[in-house]
């Protein structure tokens, strides 16, 4: 099965045209190379409401399997991608968060300052990556081998939930 993805770059300077986004295209290349169909691309300023709205649109309306964000995960006052992500996810996937940070710290000690979040909304996996091309690549390469499995599990979970919901709508099952 081919899974559908969206890539959201979060950058004030990039959204004003003052800086070229190289992380977003790098993420698109990695995802495409791994067999994901990248159907959404966006570049937004570091505005939590706009970030959350885009995540909701892609997860709820477009039913994407994976959303990858780049940027806004540091300690700067404008870095608010994790907060926007927290607003829309139902739960965290801490193993992916930990794996990305641990792998990045092998390259650069400041990776321990990352506040990147990985979580799930319905059947959509949302991953926050650093805004630098190098950081985004390094983090995504760590988790890429398990993303298709995560998507399969989330799709299965969504189908089970839909069946349970339908059973509730149909009423109680009576024994024959």
N, C-alpha and C positions, 0 to 999 in steps of 0.2 A: 504494500500500500504506500502511496505517496502522501506525505504529510505536508500541510500548507503552513507557511510561516510569514510573519511580518517582521520588519526590522525598523526600529524607531531610534533615530539619533536625537539626543537631547543636548543642545548647545545654544547658548545665547549668541555667541559670535557666529556660529554656523547659520543660525536662523536669520541673522542680519546680513549674511553674505560676506562677512569679514574673515571667515576661516573656511577652508575646504574640508569637507567631511571625508576622511579616508577610512575611518573605522567602520562606518555603515556599509560601504561597498566591500570591504574585506569580509565582513560578516556574511553578506549576501553570497560572496564567492564560496566561502566555507560551507554554508548551508546548502547551496546548490550542488556543490561537489559531493556532498554527503547524501544527495537524493531528495532533499526537501525542495518543494516548489515555493519560491518566494513570491507571494502575490500582493504584498503590501510593503510600501516604503514611505517613511515620513521623516521630516526634520522639524523639530519643535524647539522653542526656547525653554529654559529651565523654569517652567511654570507648572506647578503640581496639578492644577485643575485641567490644563490642556493635556498633560501627560496622561492623567487618569482617564480623561474622556477618550483619548485615542486607544488606550488599552481596552476600555470597555467596548468601544466600537468594534475593534478587531476580535475580541473574545466573544462578545454576545451577539453582535449582528453578523459578522463575517465568519464566525465559528472557526477561527484559525486554531491550528494545533499547537503552534509555538509562536511566542512573541519574544524577540530579543531586543533589548534596549542597549544603547551605548551612550555613556556619558551621565554625568550628574550623580555619581556614586561616592564622591570624595567628601572632604570636610569643609569645603567652601560654603559660605552662607547661601549661595544660589544652588548648590547641589541637593536637589530634592526628589530625584527619581525614586529612591527607596521608599520615601514617604508616599508618593503617588501610587507606587506599586502596592504598598501595604494596604492602601484604601480599597483596592479592588480584589485582592486575593482572598481565598477562603482559608488557605493554610500554606505554610512554608515547606520547602524541600531542603532541609538543612544539610544533607549530605552533599548536594550539588554546590551549595554556598561554600561549605568547608573545603571541598575538593578544589574549587577555583582559587580560593585564597591561599591554600597550602601550596599549590603548584606555582602561583605567581610569586609567592615569597621566596621560592628557590631562585627566582630571577632578580627580584628587587625587593628589599626589605620594606619599603613603603607600602607594599601590597597589603600589609596588615591593617592599613588605615581604610581599606575599602569597606563600604557599607552595603555592597551589592546584595540584593535579595533575589531569591528564587522561590516562586510559589505557584499555586494553582488556582484558577478561576474556572469553575465548571469542568470542562475537558481541555482547557488551554493551559499550557505550561508557560510561565513568564519568567525570563531570565534577565537580570541586570548585568551588564558588562561595563568595564571602564571605557572612557571616551577616547583613549589613545588607540591607534590602530594596533600597535604591538600588544598592549594589554588586552584588547578585545580578542585578538587572535589567540593569545596564550590561554585566556580563560575559556573561550569557546572550544578550542581543541581538546581541553581536558574533559569536558562533558559531552562532546559530540558523539563519542562511541555509545552512549546510553540514551541519547535523545529519542531515537526511533522506538526503543523499548518503552520509554516513559510515555510517549504518545500513544502507543498501543494500549498500555495499561489504562491511561486516562480515557481513551475511546471506549474501552470495555466497561470501565466504571460508569461512563455516561449512559451506555446502552442498558446496563443493569439498573441504573437509577430511573431511566425512562420506562423500563418494564415494570418496576415497582410502582411508579406513579400511575401507569395505566391500570395496574391491578387495583390500586386504590379507587380509581375512577369507575372501574367495573363493579365495585362492591365486593362484599365478602364472598369467598368461595364456599359453597355448601357441599357437604359430602353427599355422595349418591347412595 
